[in-house]
């Protein structure tokens, strides 16, 4: 029976087949373990229905306007790509003229793969994922989609596991401190689907700062990004991870991101979302070890008809764990955002301190924000709080700013800067903050 | 030419109730005026209406600034013409530093003069700010703090005077700048104002109490009662208030004190 997707609740699926999986395996000459994982994931993918608005996690996000005929054709790795295709700001050094390494991909092909020699000598691995499969197969086999994001997490997680096209692998050995920040970028330029994977593994006591950027070439035809990010922070290890998304307006993103933190480890996770036509991201933090902590900070700013949906989960799985989530979003025009957050506290996780807050600023009467906090607490000696607000810019501060000669549009921009300030100051790179500020300004001033 | 602020038969409502009922007052550059009145007489309404606060509705009259009727002008345009209001309750704007805010204000002025202006350079701005802060004896760490966020009452009022020093208005209205200040804070703020007073600055000090006028000495004093200026004179007018408060004025004009 053939039923038009537009008339049913169930969205259409992309036109992909097992042959695409086999094609990737052959193209990359992949080892047996990976080929088997891909095939198993494909089987799972085929067995799962496309998520629809009748599923709770997708209730507010309807992606049926995606045209899979354009967005669903697989962008396979195709030799080496030219770094110059990517605007230089996305790969320029993060601190003055320095960074510890760079991995860049255009569509699914590698455009740069560099690592400071001193870091490589310490055993740090920072390369693209296909290269890592060839050169560090044991490590990738151990960590790839086995502990954080798993194929069974959802339809798009299974699709990703079956068909991931490219990725970044960062591995920091036990006790190694990486002084210079590492940097990577995914930059799709074609219509079609790319499936990027970020796999970060910090062994016990490791310490690193890592920044990833998502951006793409603006074009008429639609594109899709089906991503996964996995972060494993070992005992006493410390990771500062910033991911900034500035997709072009033709791109649909579906991604799963999950971090696990072991005893006394600390994760400082910041995301910025500016672009994309529709973005659906699951972000999950698991505090697995006693005394571990995680801070999740998010900034999103949607305009036009953009739709951004962030689904966050903070899992306290051990005693004395601390999580702190702050997501702040602004919405212009007819843009729409969804934030759904949950703090889960396991029965064993006594002395937990969990916090979540989502603040939204509506800058147009046609914009809409949904904010749904949640707590599921199974231990008794815990402190968990949450807050959610949706508000407009107050006239009083605007009058104050204008009374000093600042025109209304600029006064609004200052007020929005102020709103985002607490997240902005968690980004440790001045150049990145300035770029983010500039894209906020461009949206506000309608450039 | 000396600029002037001329308030002509000004009427204004707050939430539908008439508060200003025909105010007439002219302040020229180089003059210091005090406007005194009891609670509910319309002092803060006048200050807000002069600056163009959209929450207040002007129902009649004119405000002429430097020869231009400014009633239909937005607050930012009024500011760039040279009008300044030191707020009674400065608004906190977390996330925006005082320095960043002042630079935006200066750049708005420069772009108004020349749309191609690239803005004040960071070193030039820093010099200007440090210079004004030293002049007003304000600690330099102020510049990096979020605007009015967590400022004490005295710090807020000093920040207002700093803004006035940087923006160099022709006419400044100080709305109850003395409220909420202890005597030491008041002395510091008043001495800041006094440093700025001169032939190119006209000041309207709005106050309930005579206290601030011991530090900022006006040539002209006006009494506002029930939305009108009922008496104008020299500094001696404040002597009556010193001994008897506003009571004789209420009796003389047959008015009843409001509760707040």
Interface residues (C-beta under 8 A of the other chain):
Chain A: X395 X396 X397 X399 X400 X401 X402 X403 X404 X405 X406 X407 X408 X410 X411 X414 X415 X417 X418 X419 X420 X421 X422 X424
Chain B: X51 X52 X53 X54 X55 X74 X75 X76 X78 X79 X80 X84 X85 X87 X90 X91 X93 X94 X95 X96 X100 X101 X102 X104 X105 X108 X109 X112 X146 X163 X167
